[in-house]
Amino acid sequence: MPIKSYLAHPHDNQKHVLIAALSALDHCEVIPAENKDILIVVTDTETKIEEDNLKEKMEALSSLKLLAMVSGFDTPKNK
């Protein structure tokens, strides 16, 4: 189960638009920074393919200027 965190930088005056767009995506939690014009985004998906698809959707948002991964790890399932 991949869990990743990102810093999302919106285009000028697009922070609220980006919050709404990211919040509408499944497996995605958005936390706005209080003192900067950036967002903390945490994703929690079931598979790597699901995570890759989610990242593609996030990167395609027109209000997103830059998406930088801060941390990521994958917990293997017990067999």
N, CA, C and O atoms as CSV, one atom per row, in Angstrom:
chain,resi,resn,atom,element,x,y,z
A,1,MET,N,N,0.845,-1.167,0.000
A,1,MET,CA,C,0.000,0.000,0.000
A,1,MET,C,C,0.898,1.240,0.000
A,1,MET,O,O,1.441,1.605,1.043
A,2,PRO,N,N,1.059,1.885,-1.147
A,2,PRO,CA,C,1.896,3.085,-1.219
A,2,PRO,C,C,1.250,4.282,-0.503
A,2,PRO,O,O,0.089,4.619,-0.735
A,3,ILE,N,N,2.036,4.904,0.366
A,3,ILE,CA,C,1.627,6.144,1.020
A,3,ILE,C,C,2.690,7.177,0.669
A,3,ILE,O,O,3.877,6.955,0.909
A,4,LYS,N,N,2.267,8.306,0.101
A,4,LYS,CA,C,3.214,9.332,-0.314
A,4,LYS,C,C,2.723,10.702,0.134
A,4,LYS,O,O,1.524,10.939,0.280
A,5,SER,N,N,3.682,11.592,0.347
A,5,SER,CA,C,3.323,12.966,0.668
A,5,SER,C,C,4.013,13.890,-0.326
A,5,SER,O,O,5.140,13.645,-0.757
A,6,TYR,N,N,3.310,14.951,-0.676
A,6,TYR,CA,C,3.780,15.906,-1.673
A,6,TYR,C,C,3.594,17.332,-1.162
A,6,TYR,O,O,2.768,17.591,-0.287
A,7,LEU,N,N,4.374,18.249,-1.724
A,7,LEU,CA,C,4.090,19.671,-1.610
A,7,LEU,C,C,3.546,20.090,-2.965
A,7,LEU,O,O,4.173,19.858,-3.999
A,8,ALA,N,N,2.385,20.704,-2.950
A,8,ALA,CA,C,1.745,21.156,-4.186
A,8,ALA,C,C,1.758,22.682,-4.212
A,8,ALA,O,O,1.255,23.336,-3.299
A,9,HIS,N,N,2.335,23.231,-5.262
A,9,HIS,CA,C,2.411,24.679,-5.433
A,9,HIS,C,C,1.389,25.085,-6.494
A,9,HIS,O,O,1.491,24.651,-7.642
A,10,PRO,N,N,0.417,25.903,-6.130
A,10,PRO,CA,C,-0.581,26.332,-7.119
A,10,PRO,C,C,-0.070,27.498,-7.965
A,10,PRO,O,O,0.865,28.199,-7.580
A,11,HIS,N,N,-0.698,27.689,-9.114
A,11,HIS,CA,C,-0.453,28.901,-9.893
A,11,HIS,C,C,-0.973,30.089,-9.085
A,11,HIS,O,O,-1.765,29.911,-8.159
A,12,ASP,N,N,-0.537,31.284,-9.429
A,12,ASP,CA,C,-0.966,32.486,-8.714
A,12,ASP,C,C,-2.479,32.574,-8.623
A,12,ASP,O,O,-3.185,32.390,-9.615
A,13,ASN,N,N,-2.962,32.854,-7.433
A,13,ASN,CA,C,-4.393,33.016,-7.137
A,13,ASN,C,C,-5.227,31.766,-7.432
A,13,ASN,O,O,-6.427,31.876,-7.685
A,14,GLN,N,N,-4.619,30.598,-7.403
A,14,GLN,CA,C,-5.322,29.352,-7.709
A,14,GLN,C,C,-5.339,28.375,-6.532
A,14,GLN,O,O,-5.715,27.215,-6.699
A,15,LYS,N,N,-4.936,28.834,-5.346
A,15,LYS,CA,C,-4.832,27.933,-4.202
A,15,LYS,C,C,-6.169,27.261,-3.879
A,15,LYS,O,O,-6.219,26.047,-3.679
A,16,HIS,N,N,-7.244,28.037,-3.828
A,16,HIS,CA,C,-8.546,27.458,-3.475
A,16,HIS,C,C,-9.076,26.542,-4.577
A,16,HIS,O,O,-9.751,25.552,-4.295
A,17,VAL,N,N,-8.774,26.868,-5.810
A,17,VAL,CA,C,-9.166,26.007,-6.937
A,17,VAL,C,C,-8.429,24.669,-6.843
A,17,VAL,O,O,-9.017,23.607,-7.051
A,18,LEU,N,N,-7.134,24.738,-6.527
A,18,LEU,CA,C,-6.335,23.516,-6.409
A,18,LEU,C,C,-6.779,22.675,-5.217
A,18,LEU,O,O,-6.822,21.449,-5.309
A,19,ILE,N,N,-7.110,23.319,-4.099
A,19,ILE,CA,C,-7.615,22.576,-2.934
A,19,ILE,C,C,-8.865,21.792,-3.318
A,19,ILE,O,O,-8.989,20.611,-2.992
A,20,ALA,N,N,-9.789,22.452,-4.009
A,20,ALA,CA,C,-11.037,21.791,-4.401
A,20,ALA,C,C,-10.778,20.634,-5.365
A,20,ALA,O,O,-11.382,19.569,-5.233
A,21,ALA,N,N,-9.890,20.839,-6.325
A,21,ALA,CA,C,-9.608,19.804,-7.323
A,21,ALA,C,C,-8.933,18.595,-6.688
A,21,ALA,O,O,-9.303,17.456,-6.974
A,22,LEU,N,N,-7.951,18.832,-5.833
A,22,LEU,CA,C,-7.257,17.718,-5.180
A,22,LEU,C,C,-8.167,16.995,-4.189
A,22,LEU,O,O,-8.120,15.770,-4.076
A,23,SER,N,N,-8.986,17.748,-3.483
A,23,SER,CA,C,-9.895,17.138,-2.502
A,23,SER,C,C,-10.941,16.251,-3.161
A,23,SER,O,O,-11.474,15.342,-2.524
A,24,ALA,N,N,-11.237,16.506,-4.420
A,24,ALA,CA,C,-12.231,15.715,-5.154
A,24,ALA,C,C,-11.671,14.359,-5.604
A,24,ALA,O,O,-12.435,13.470,-5.979
A,25,LEU,N,N,-10.360,14.201,-5.569
A,25,LEU,CA,C,-9.744,12.941,-5.995
A,25,LEU,C,C,-9.804,11.913,-4.869
A,25,LEU,O,O,-9.619,12.249,-3.699
A,26,ASP,N,N,-10.063,10.657,-5.232
A,26,ASP,CA,C,-10.047,9.565,-4.256
A,26,ASP,C,C,-8.624,9.316,-3.777
A,26,ASP,O,O,-7.667,9.554,-4.515
A,27,HIS,N,N,-8.482,8.844,-2.565
A,27,HIS,CA,C,-7.191,8.460,-1.963
A,27,HIS,C,C,-6.253,9.643,-1.768
A,27,HIS,O,O,-5.034,9.474,-1.750
A,28,CYS,N,N,-6.813,10.833,-1.622
A,28,CYS,CA,C,-6.004,12.040,-1.574
A,28,CYS,C,C,-6.513,12.954,-0.454
A,28,CYS,O,O,-7.693,13.304,-0.429
A,29,GLU,N,N,-5.630,13.340,0.472
A,29,GLU,CA,C,-5.989,14.272,1.539
A,29,GLU,C,C,-5.152,15.533,1.380
A,29,GLU,O,O,-3.946,15.459,1.144
A,30,VAL,N,N,-5.795,16.694,1.509
A,30,VAL,CA,C,-5.138,17.981,1.286
A,30,VAL,C,C,-5.128,18.783,2.582
A,30,VAL,O,O,-6.151,18.927,3.251
A,31,ILE,N,N,-3.954,19.299,2.917
A,31,ILE,CA,C,-3.803,20.143,4.107
A,31,ILE,C,C,-3.147,21.443,3.656
A,31,ILE,O,O,-1.975,21.437,3.279
A,32,PRO,N,N,-3.876,22.557,3.685
A,32,PRO,CA,C,-3.279,23.836,3.270
A,32,PRO,C,C,-2.278,24.337,4.318
A,32,PRO,O,O,-2.538,24.252,5.518
A,33,ALA,N,N,-1.150,24.851,3.866
A,33,ALA,CA,C,-0.197,25.480,4.779
A,33,ALA,C,C,-0.803,26.783,5.268
A,33,ALA,O,O,-1.467,27.489,4.509
A,34,GLU,N,N,-0.578,27.098,6.519
A,34,GLU,CA,C,-1.152,28.312,7.096
A,34,GLU,C,C,-0.364,29.565,6.743
A,34,GLU,O,O,-0.941,30.650,6.675
A,35,ASN,N,N,0.938,29.443,6.516
A,35,ASN,CA,C,1.754,30.628,6.311
A,35,ASN,C,C,2.342,30.761,4.909
A,35,ASN,O,O,3.056,31.727,4.638
A,36,LYS,N,N,2.068,29.838,4.034
A,36,LYS,CA,C,2.602,29.879,2.670
A,36,LYS,C,C,1.503,29.494,1.687
A,36,LYS,O,O,0.468,28.946,2.067
A,37,ASP,N,N,1.749,29.790,0.432
A,37,ASP,CA,C,0.784,29.471,-0.615
A,37,ASP,C,C,1.083,28.089,-1.197
A,37,ASP,O,O,1.235,27.934,-2.409
A,38,ILE,N,N,1.166,27.086,-0.314
A,38,ILE,CA,C,1.403,25.708,-0.744
A,38,ILE,C,C,0.433,24.777,-0.031
A,38,ILE,O,O,-0.209,25.152,0.950
A,39,LEU,N,N,0.343,23.570,-0.538
A,39,LEU,CA,C,-0.533,22.555,0.035
A,39,LEU,C,C,0.283,21.309,0.341
A,39,LEU,O,O,1.218,20.968,-0.384
A,40,ILE,N,N,-0.076,20.646,1.406
A,40,ILE,CA,C,0.490,19.339,1.724
A,40,ILE,C,C,-0.533,18.317,1.254
A,40,ILE,O,O,-1.708,18.391,1.614
A,41,VAL,N,N,-0.088,17.377,0.458
A,41,VAL,CA,C,-0.986,16.374,-0.108
A,41,VAL,C,C,-0.477,14.995,0.316
A,41,VAL,O,O,0.690,14.663,0.103
A,42,VAL,N,N,-1.354,14.206,0.911
A,42,VAL,CA,C,-1.011,12.843,1.318
A,42,VAL,C,C,-1.894,11.887,0.532
A,42,VAL,O,O,-3.117,12.027,0.508
A,43,THR,N,N,-1.262,10.918,-0.108
A,43,THR,CA,C,-2.011,9.915,-0.868
A,43,THR,C,C,-1.824,8.550,-0.220
A,43,THR,O,O,-0.758,8.241,0.312
A,44,ASP,N,N,-2.868,7.748,-0.272
A,44,ASP,CA,C,-2.848,6.398,0.299
A,44,ASP,C,C,-3.627,5.507,-0.659
A,44,ASP,O,O,-4.858,5.534,-0.691
A,45,THR,N,N,-2.901,4.723,-1.432
A,45,THR,CA,C,-3.528,3.873,-2.447
A,45,THR,C,C,-3.248,2.403,-2.151
A,45,THR,O,O,-2.394,2.078,-1.326
A,46,GLU,N,N,-3.963,1.534,-2.821
A,46,GLU,CA,C,-3.818,0.092,-2.599
A,46,GLU,C,C,-2.691,-0.525,-3.421
A,46,GLU,O,O,-2.060,-1.485,-2.981
A,47,THR,N,N,-2.431,0.018,-4.614
A,47,THR,CA,C,-1.425,-0.568,-5.501
A,47,THR,C,C,-0.565,0.529,-6.123
A,47,THR,O,O,-0.931,1.705,-6.109
A,48,LYS,N,N,0.573,0.132,-6.663
A,48,LYS,CA,C,1.453,1.074,-7.351
A,48,LYS,C,C,0.763,1.630,-8.592
A,48,LYS,O,O,0.918,2.810,-8.908
A,49,ILE,N,N,0.015,0.810,-9.287
A,49,ILE,CA,C,-0.702,1.269,-10.485
A,49,ILE,C,C,-1.719,2.338,-10.110
A,49,ILE,O,O,-1.841,3.351,-10.798
A,50,GLU,N,N,-2.447,2.115,-9.023
A,50,GLU,CA,C,-3.419,3.097,-8.548
A,50,GLU,C,C,-2.718,4.407,-8.171
A,50,GLU,O,O,-3.228,5.489,-8.461
A,51,GLU,N,N,-1.557,4.310,-7.529
A,51,GLU,CA,C,-0.782,5.492,-7.157
A,51,GLU,C,C,-0.303,6.239,-8.395
A,51,GLU,O,O,-0.372,7.467,-8.444
A,52,ASP,N,N,0.183,5.505,-9.395
A,52,ASP,CA,C,0.646,6.141,-10.639
A,52,ASP,C,C,-0.496,6.870,-11.339
A,52,ASP,O,O,-0.313,7.979,-11.841
A,53,ASN,N,N,-1.675,6.247,-11.374
A,53,ASN,CA,C,-2.838,6.888,-11.999
A,53,ASN,C,C,-3.241,8.159,-11.255
A,53,ASN,O,O,-3.582,9.166,-11.874
A,54,LEU,N,N,-3.198,8.103,-9.922
A,54,LEU,CA,C,-3.536,9.270,-9.118
A,54,LEU,C,C,-2.538,10.399,-9.360
A,54,LEU,O,O,-2.932,11.558,-9.489
A,55,LYS,N,N,-1.260,10.073,-9.421
A,55,LYS,CA,C,-0.239,11.098,-9.666
A,55,LYS,C,C,-0.445,11.754,-11.028
A,55,LYS,O,O,-0.293,12.969,-11.159
A,56,GLU,N,N,-0.787,10.969,-12.034
A,56,GLU,CA,C,-1.069,11.521,-13.363
A,56,GLU,C,C,-2.243,12.495,-13.312
A,56,GLU,O,O,-2.200,13.556,-13.935
A,57,LYS,N,N,-3.291,12.135,-12.571
A,57,LYS,CA,C,-4.454,13.013,-12.431
A,57,LYS,C,C,-4.074,14.314,-11.727
A,57,LYS,O,O,-4.513,15.393,-12.124
A,58,MET,N,N,-3.252,14.203,-10.674
A,58,MET,CA,C,-2.830,15.406,-9.953
A,58,MET,C,C,-1.992,16.311,-10.850
A,58,MET,O,O,-2.204,17.523,-10.878
A,59,GLU,N,N,-1.049,15.734,-11.578
A,59,GLU,CA,C,-0.166,16.524,-12.437
A,59,GLU,C,C,-0.911,17.173,-13.604
A,59,GLU,O,O,-0.418,18.143,-14.180
A,60,ALA,N,N,-2.081,16.658,-13.958
A,60,ALA,CA,C,-2.860,17.202,-15.073
A,60,ALA,C,C,-3.732,18.394,-14.669
A,60,ALA,O,O,-4.327,19.038,-15.533
A,61,LEU,N,N,-3.815,18.697,-13.380
A,61,LEU,CA,C,-4.665,19.796,-12.922
A,61,LEU,C,C,-4.095,21.135,-13.383
A,61,LEU,O,O,-2.916,21.420,-13.171
A,62,SER,N,N,-4.929,21.946,-14.008
A,62,SER,CA,C,-4.457,23.218,-14.568
A,62,SER,C,C,-4.071,24.231,-13.495
A,62,SER,O,O,-3.297,25.146,-13.776
A,63,SER,N,N,-4.581,24.097,-12.296
A,63,SER,CA,C,-4.254,25.025,-11.206
A,63,SER,C,C,-2.942,24.665,-10.508
A,63,SER,O,O,-2.465,25.421,-9.662
A,64,LEU,N,N,-2.351,23.512,-10.856
A,64,LEU,CA,C,-1.109,23.044,-10.234
A,64,LEU,C,C,0.097,23.566,-11.008
A,64,LEU,O,O,0.214,23.362,-12.217
A,65,LYS,N,N,0.983,24.238,-10.295
A,65,LYS,CA,C,2.223,24.739,-10.897
A,65,LYS,C,C,3.354,23.720,-10.740
A,65,LYS,O,O,4.104,23.466,-11.682
A,66,LEU,N,N,3.471,23.130,-9.525
A,66,LEU,CA,C,4.555,22.196,-9.240
A,66,LEU,C,C,4.107,21.198,-8.184
A,66,LEU,O,O,3.461,21.564,-7.202
A,67,LEU,N,N,4.455,19.937,-8.396
A,67,LEU,CA,C,4.171,18.884,-7.429
A,67,LEU,C,C,5.488,18.214,-7.075
A,67,LEU,O,O,6.139,17.622,-7.936
A,68,ALA,N,N,5.883,18.306,-5.798
A,68,ALA,CA,C,7.153,17.735,-5.359
A,68,ALA,C,C,6.902,16.677,-4.292
A,68,ALA,O,O,6.315,16.965,-3.249
A,69,MET,N,N,7.355,15.435,-4.559
A,69,MET,CA,C,7.192,14.386,-3.571
A,69,MET,C,C,8.185,14.613,-2.427
A,69,MET,O,O,9.370,14.854,-2.658
A,70,VAL,N,N,7.688,14.532,-1.206
A,70,VAL,CA,C,8.510,14.737,-0.020
A,70,VAL,C,C,8.918,13.395,0.578
A,70,VAL,O,O,10.061,13.215,0.998
A,71,SER,N,N,7.983,12.466,0.612
A,71,SER,CA,C,8.249,11.176,1.230
A,71,SER,C,C,7.332,10.132,0.629
A,71,SER,O,O,6.220,10.438,0.199
A,72,GLY,N,N,7.803,8.902,0.602
A,72,GLY,CA,C,6.963,7.817,0.121
A,72,GLY,C,C,7.474,6.483,0.616
A,72,GLY,O,O,8.681,6.273,0.737
A,73,PHE,N,N,6.550,5.582,0.903
A,73,PHE,CA,C,6.947,4.230,1.271
A,73,PHE,C,C,5.821,3.275,0.902
A,73,PHE,O,O,4.671,3.672,0.719
A,74,ASP,N,N,6.186,2.029,0.802
A,74,ASP,CA,C,5.243,0.988,0.410
A,74,ASP,C,C,5.311,-0.115,1.462
A,74,ASP,O,O,6.386,-0.640,1.751
A,75,THR,N,N,4.175,-0.458,2.024
A,75,THR,CA,C,4.096,-1.522,3.008
A,75,THR,C,C,3.665,-2.809,2.299
A,75,THR,O,O,2.542,-2.890,1.803
A,76,PRO,N,N,4.524,-3.795,2.247
A,76,PRO,CA,C,4.136,-5.042,1.573
A,76,PRO,C,C,3.028,-5.753,2.359
A,76,PRO,O,O,2.988,-5.730,3.589
A,77,LYS,N,N,2.138,-6.381,1.598
A,77,LYS,CA,C,1.058,-7.145,2.231
A,77,LYS,C,C,1.592,-8.491,2.691
A,77,LYS,O,O,2.438,-9.091,2.027
A,78,ASN,N,N,1.096,-8.964,3.829
A,78,ASN,CA,C,1.471,-10.278,4.336
A,78,ASN,C,C,0.789,-11.354,3.500
A,78,ASN,O,O,-0.384,-11.232,3.149
A,79,LYS,N,N,1.526,-12.391,3.189
A,79,LYS,CA,C,0.949,-13.472,2.370
A,79,LYS,C,C,0.565,-14.632,3.226
A,79,LYS,O,O,0.064,-15.635,2.718
